Amino acid sequence: MRVRFSKMHGLGNDFMVMDLVSQQVHLDPQLVARLGDRRTGVGFDQLLAVEPPTDPDADFFYRIYNNDGSEAQQCGNGARCFAAFINANGLSVKQKLRLQSIAGIITTTLREDGSVAVDMGVPSVEPADVPFATSATTTPPEPDDMAGPGQHISANGETYRVIPVSIGNPHAVLFVPSVTDADVERVGAALTRHDAFPEGANIGFCEVVDPGFMRLRVYERGVGETRACGTGACAAVVAAQLAGHCEQRVKVSLTGGKTRIHWDGPGQSITMTGPACLVYEGQITL
């Protein structure tokens, strides 16, 4: 069976996007992992499947699979590519779409310059929403040096202060003096599967340059470090704003490029705007 797909990326966060509205394909974890192999498959951070919605008020169901075959709740960079794919393939003529996901409804708006704005909904720092197990917290060895909002957890023989945030998927944000010097691989691997995160978490290493600009690296659960993470950028802005480090509008620089985040504070939706790029279109035999 031959299946059409597009390879896309948002700030270097790369995706295989499949139309499962007009094509009948059964995706299981083993098939997704095989397709995600960068040597023998297509290769991607996530596979995005365009499906018919089950919610009558939604335009499409936005299904997201990680490279290892596990299903993800949300992906901001993917949402931009998903919306651009729908437009490019004539699946809808709407510039604004309501997308149903397992994390809830998000909306996307295709702008005249080709960028896509995504309303990611209302973020939460409530432990139950992340989810975050407060029973796994640790008393910091040096309270004065680790002051500020957040929770303390121990791993690798060290104590880390993290701010857990839900953007429809679980995140933990750490503030670091320099993202260049951050030990993303070692610390990220330890924290992403820490007991404090029953469902795992995406770990963001955030360097606040000034109130309107920050640098970010993200270790994604089920993937490892990626060139960009849209929900991670949103989580970093939420954490930084709650800690008093940033403004309501922030440019976030990731390894793959920059995105713009706007959040008016607790109880308000968070919006992310950035590019969605087509790499190539292809067909593969399953």
C-alpha positions as CSV (number, residue, x, y, z in Angstrom):
1,M,0.0,0.0,0.0
2,R,1.4,3.3,-1.1
3,V,0.7,6.3,1.2
4,R,1.3,10.0,0.4
5,F,2.9,12.2,3.0
6,S,4.8,15.5,3.5
7,K,8.0,16.1,5.4
8,M,7.8,19.5,7.2
9,H,9.5,21.4,9.9
10,G,8.9,24.2,12.3
11,L,12.2,25.8,13.4
12,G,14.0,22.6,12.7
13,N,11.5,20.5,14.7
14,D,10.7,18.0,11.9
15,F,7.5,16.1,11.1
16,M,6.1,13.5,8.8
17,V,2.5,14.7,8.1
18,M,-0.1,12.2,6.7
19,D,-3.6,12.8,5.4
20,L,-5.8,10.2,7.0
21,V,-9.0,11.8,5.9
22,S,-8.7,10.7,2.3
23,Q,-6.3,7.8,3.0
24,Q,-7.1,4.7,5.1
25,V,-4.0,3.8,7.2
26,H,-3.8,2.1,10.5
27,L,-0.9,3.5,12.5
28,D,0.4,1.5,15.5
29,P,3.4,2.2,17.7
30,Q,5.6,-0.3,15.8
31,L,4.8,1.2,12.4
32,V,5.4,4.8,13.6
33,A,8.7,3.8,15.2
34,R,9.8,2.2,11.9
35,L,8.8,5.2,9.9
36,G,10.6,7.4,12.4
37,D,14.0,5.7,12.0
38,R,16.3,8.2,10.3
39,R,18.4,5.5,8.6
40,T,15.7,3.1,7.3
41,G,12.5,5.2,7.4
42,V,11.5,8.8,6.8
43,G,12.8,10.1,10.1
44,F,11.1,12.7,12.2
45,D,10.7,14.1,15.7
46,Q,6.9,13.5,15.5
47,L,4.4,12.0,13.0
48,L,1.3,14.1,12.6
49,A,-1.9,12.5,11.4
50,V,-4.8,14.5,10.0
51,E,-8.0,12.7,11.0
52,P,-11.7,13.4,10.9
53,P,-12.8,14.9,14.2
54,T,-15.2,13.3,16.7
55,D,-16.1,16.7,18.1
56,P,-18.7,18.3,15.7
57,D,-17.3,21.8,16.5
58,A,-13.8,20.9,15.4
59,D,-12.5,20.9,11.8
60,F,-10.0,18.0,12.2
61,F,-8.5,15.7,14.7
62,Y,-4.8,16.5,15.4
63,R,-3.1,13.2,16.2
64,I,0.6,13.3,17.3
65,Y,3.0,10.4,17.6
66,N,6.6,10.6,19.0
67,N,9.5,9.1,17.2
68,D,9.4,6.1,19.5
69,G,5.8,5.3,18.6
70,S,4.2,6.7,21.7
71,E,1.3,9.2,21.4
72,A,1.8,12.8,22.5
73,Q,-0.9,15.1,23.8
74,Q,0.3,18.4,22.2
75,C,3.0,19.9,19.9
76,G,3.0,23.6,19.1
77,N,5.5,23.5,16.2
78,G,3.5,20.6,14.8
79,A,0.3,22.5,15.0
80,R,1.7,25.2,12.7
81,C,2.8,22.5,10.2
82,F,-0.5,20.7,10.5
83,A,-2.5,23.8,9.7
84,A,-0.1,24.7,6.7
85,F,-0.4,21.1,5.4
86,I,-4.3,21.3,5.5
87,N,-4.2,24.5,3.5
88,A,-1.6,23.3,1.0
89,N,-3.5,20.1,0.3
90,G,-6.9,21.7,-0.1
91,L,-8.4,19.9,2.9
92,S,-9.9,23.2,4.0
93,V,-10.1,26.7,2.7
94,K,-10.4,28.2,6.2
95,Q,-7.6,30.5,7.4
96,K,-8.7,29.7,11.0
97,L,-9.1,26.1,12.2
98,R,-10.3,24.4,15.3
99,L,-8.2,21.3,15.9
100,Q,-9.3,18.6,18.3
101,S,-6.5,16.8,20.1
102,I,-6.3,14.4,23.1
103,A,-5.3,17.5,25.1
104,G,-8.4,19.5,24.0
105,I,-9.2,22.1,21.3
106,I,-6.6,24.5,19.9
107,T,-7.1,27.1,17.2
108,T,-4.6,28.0,14.4
109,T,-4.6,31.1,12.2
110,L,-2.8,31.1,8.9
111,R,-1.3,34.6,8.4
112,E,-0.7,36.5,5.1
113,D,3.1,36.2,5.5
114,G,2.9,32.4,5.7
115,S,3.4,32.2,9.4
116,V,0.9,30.4,11.6
117,A,-0.4,31.6,15.0
118,V,-1.5,29.0,17.4
119,D,-3.8,29.6,20.4
120,M,-2.5,26.9,22.7
121,G,-5.3,27.4,25.4
122,V,-4.9,28.2,29.0
123,P,-1.7,26.9,30.6
124,S,-1.7,25.5,34.2
125,V,0.9,25.2,36.9
126,E,-1.5,23.1,39.1
127,P,0.4,19.9,40.1
128,A,-2.6,17.7,39.2
129,D,-2.8,19.2,35.7
130,V,0.8,18.7,34.7
131,P,0.8,16.1,36.4
132,F,3.4,16.6,39.0
133,A,3.8,14.4,42.2
134,T,4.4,16.7,45.0
135,S,5.4,13.7,47.2
136,A,8.6,13.5,45.1
137,T,9.8,16.9,46.1
138,T,13.1,17.5,48.0
139,T,14.2,20.0,50.6
140,P,16.8,22.2,48.9
141,P,20.3,22.1,50.5
142,E,20.8,25.8,50.0
143,P,17.4,27.6,50.3
144,D,18.9,31.1,49.8
145,D,20.6,30.1,46.5
146,M,17.4,28.4,45.2
147,A,14.8,30.9,46.1
148,G,11.8,31.7,44.0
149,P,8.8,29.8,42.6
150,G,9.1,26.2,41.7
151,Q,9.6,22.7,43.1
152,H,12.8,21.0,44.1
153,I,13.6,17.5,43.0
154,S,16.7,15.4,43.2
155,A,18.4,13.4,40.4
156,N,22.0,12.5,39.5
157,G,23.0,13.3,43.2
158,E,21.9,16.9,42.7
159,T,18.9,19.1,43.5
160,Y,17.1,21.0,40.8
161,R,14.5,23.7,41.1
162,V,11.9,23.2,38.3
163,I,8.7,25.0,37.5
164,P,6.2,22.4,36.3
165,V,3.8,23.7,33.6
166,S,1.0,22.1,31.6
167,I,0.5,23.3,28.0
168,G,-1.8,20.4,27.3
169,N,1.3,18.3,27.8
170,P,3.8,18.1,30.8
171,H,6.8,20.4,31.1
172,A,9.4,21.3,33.6
173,V,11.4,24.5,33.2
174,L,14.8,25.1,34.7
175,F,16.5,28.5,34.6
176,V,20.2,28.3,33.7
177,P,22.9,31.0,33.3
178,S,23.7,29.8,29.8
179,V,21.9,27.3,27.5
180,T,25.2,26.7,25.7
181,D,26.8,25.3,28.9
182,A,23.7,23.4,30.1
183,D,24.1,19.7,30.4
184,V,20.9,19.0,28.5
185,E,21.5,15.4,27.6
186,R,22.4,14.2,31.1
187,V,20.0,16.3,33.2
188,G,17.2,16.1,30.6
189,A,17.3,12.3,30.5
190,A,17.2,12.1,34.3
191,L,14.4,14.5,34.8
192,T,12.1,13.5,31.9
193,R,11.4,10.2,33.6
194,H,11.7,11.3,37.2
195,D,9.2,10.0,39.7
196,A,7.9,13.5,40.1
197,F,6.4,13.2,36.6
198,P,4.1,10.2,36.4
199,E,3.6,10.7,32.6
200,G,7.1,11.9,32.0
201,A,7.9,15.5,31.1
202,N,9.6,17.8,28.5
203,I,12.5,19.5,30.2
204,G,13.2,23.1,29.2
205,F,16.5,24.8,29.9
206,C,15.8,28.5,29.9
207,E,18.3,31.4,29.8
208,V,16.5,34.8,30.2
209,V,18.6,37.4,28.3
210,D,16.2,40.3,29.0
211,P,12.5,40.7,29.7
212,G,11.6,40.4,26.0
213,F,14.1,37.7,24.9
214,M,15.2,34.3,26.1
215,R,17.1,31.3,24.8
216,L,15.8,27.8,25.2
217,R,16.9,24.2,24.7
218,V,14.4,21.4,25.3
219,Y,14.8,17.7,26.0
220,E,11.5,16.1,24.8
221,R,10.1,12.9,26.4
222,G,10.2,10.0,23.9
223,V,12.5,12.0,21.6
224,G,15.5,13.5,23.3
225,E,16.8,17.0,22.6
226,T,15.1,18.6,19.6
227,R,16.0,21.7,17.6
228,A,12.7,23.3,18.7
229,C,9.7,22.7,20.9
230,G,6.7,25.1,20.6
231,T,4.9,24.0,23.8
232,G,8.3,24.1,25.5
233,A,8.7,27.8,24.4
234,C,5.2,28.5,25.8
235,A,6.0,26.7,29.1
236,A,9.3,28.7,29.4
237,V,7.4,32.0,29.0
238,V,4.8,31.0,31.6
239,A,7.5,30.0,34.1
240,A,9.6,33.1,33.5
241,Q,6.6,35.4,33.8
242,L,5.5,33.8,37.0
243,A,9.1,34.2,38.3
244,G,9.1,37.9,37.3
245,H,11.7,37.5,34.6
246,C,9.8,38.5,31.5
247,E,7.1,40.5,29.8
248,Q,3.8,39.4,28.2
249,R,5.4,39.3,24.7
250,V,8.6,37.4,24.4
251,K,10.8,36.2,21.5
252,V,12.2,32.8,22.2
253,S,15.3,31.6,20.5
254,L,15.7,27.9,20.0
255,T,18.4,25.9,18.2
256,G,16.3,25.8,15.1
257,G,15.1,29.5,15.1
258,K,12.9,32.0,16.8
259,T,9.2,32.0,17.8
260,R,7.0,34.7,19.4
261,I,5.0,34.0,22.5
262,H,2.2,36.2,23.9
263,W,0.7,35.5,27.4
264,D,-1.3,38.0,29.4
265,G,-1.0,36.0,32.6
266,P,-2.9,33.4,34.7
267,G,-6.3,32.4,33.4
268,Q,-5.5,33.6,29.9
269,S,-4.7,31.7,26.7
270,I,-1.2,31.6,25.4
271,T,-0.4,32.2,21.7
272,M,2.6,31.2,19.7
273,T,3.5,32.5,16.2
274,G,6.1,31.1,13.9
275,P,7.0,29.5,10.6
276,A,5.8,26.2,9.0
277,C,8.1,24.9,6.2
278,L,7.6,22.2,3.6
279,V,10.7,20.1,3.0
280,Y,9.4,17.7,0.4
281,E,6.4,15.6,-0.5
282,G,6.6,11.8,-1.1
283,Q,5.1,8.4,-1.1
284,I,6.0,5.4,0.9
285,T,5.0,1.7,0.7
286,L,3.7,0.4,4.0
